Amino acid sequence: MSGADERAISNGSELWVALREGLNRGDLQPGRDLLAAGHPTTYAHPNRDDCVIREYPDGRRKLVRYDAGGEHIVGSPDERSWQLAMSGHGLEHVTAELRHDMAHLLDLLPSVSHLTIDTDDGAIHVARDWPSDRIGNADRLAARIAQGQGISAIVVHDRDGETRRINAASLPPPAAARSEP
């Protein structure tokens, strides 16, 4: 929260005191109270320690990083390299909030390949849908890592225990690898 936000809230208001006390207890209600009062709130990102999430009363959420240069908006906590894909019967039962929760569950459990949601109308299959260029991008990144100074290889381990070793010596020179789109 910016100093201006803190001053605006603290002007004679007990809400700022409640917020500080709640944060010390791990209580999220003061942050919800700030949103309800029309003020943004800031809280820890569940998977990253380099930035926090700022949530605005209109529902927007931004990733914010702080450093000696100040505050930097670095993206959205809702940005993923994949999208949620659902198929089956009963899709009308899946609200935006449930879609958000299912995507968050898959974020928290990367080893889970898919979910099955049983509804009154049948089963809904839920999975991550990756862009078609994902494998090519992953291969280019692995090659770039393998070609790092002092690096001789990278071993990529998949969920099934399979491994793939990429040796720097077997790759084209770094300049050629980086010139690909």
Buried (B, 14 or more C-beta within 10 A) or exposed (E): BEEEBBEEBBEEEEBBEBBEEBBEEEEEEBBEBBBEEEBBBBEEEEEEEEBBBBBEEEEEBBBBBEEEEEEEEEEEBEEEEBEBEBEBEBEEEBEEEBEEEBBBEBBEEEEEEEBEBEBEEEEBEBBBEBEEEEEEEEBBEBBBBBBEEEEEBBEEEEEEEEEEEBEBEEBEEBEEBEEEE
